[in-house]
Amino acid sequence: MCVPYKEIDGCESQFFCNHISHFLFTNLILSHVSFPGRGIIDTTSGAYMLSPVRYEDHHFMHGWLVYNKWQAYGQSKMANILSGVGLTKRLKEKGIESFAVHPGIIMTNLGDHLDLVVEDFAKDESWKDQMIFVVVPGSIATYMYAAVSPELGGKVGAYLTESQIKDTARPMTEEDADNVWELSNSILGTNF
């Protein structure tokens, strides 16, 4: 999470690990699982607000010259939300829906290398509403809500946090979802 610039197979590491790997795994298992319930729940973060998907430079082509670890993290989490919208669009005939869950900020070792007080993202007032600190059992509540709540039927690609649907602070369209889907396929050389 929010790591220094690194490439994996020519792709910025956070985009690759947080989005591309999830996109690939999800699409590879779709034909091998049944969906007795709602469908697919993906993990995102309130950090999606820190960056749109940089379609023309998703991998920060100039590396450390333009790289911002928070924007890279935000981009990967925005891509997760949009991928869920795209997935629901593609699977709606089967009654399968996808939801993006922000579980809250869980104090694990994932962010041990970060100083949450002085990191540059903390200066951005729009981020503060997303800083929901929770303990591990509390983080699970929103996943359970996504899995079983009847309120979510038909809420295509909904963004969930604190066991409720939240509007995203960035506008998202089906065109954005299609663009993420196309970019992801392009990176992988696939045609999901």
Summary of the structure (lengths in Angstrom):
residues: 192
radius of gyration: 16.2
end to end distance: 26.9
largest distance: 47.9
contacts: 568
relative contact order: 0.19
helix: 50%
strand: 12%
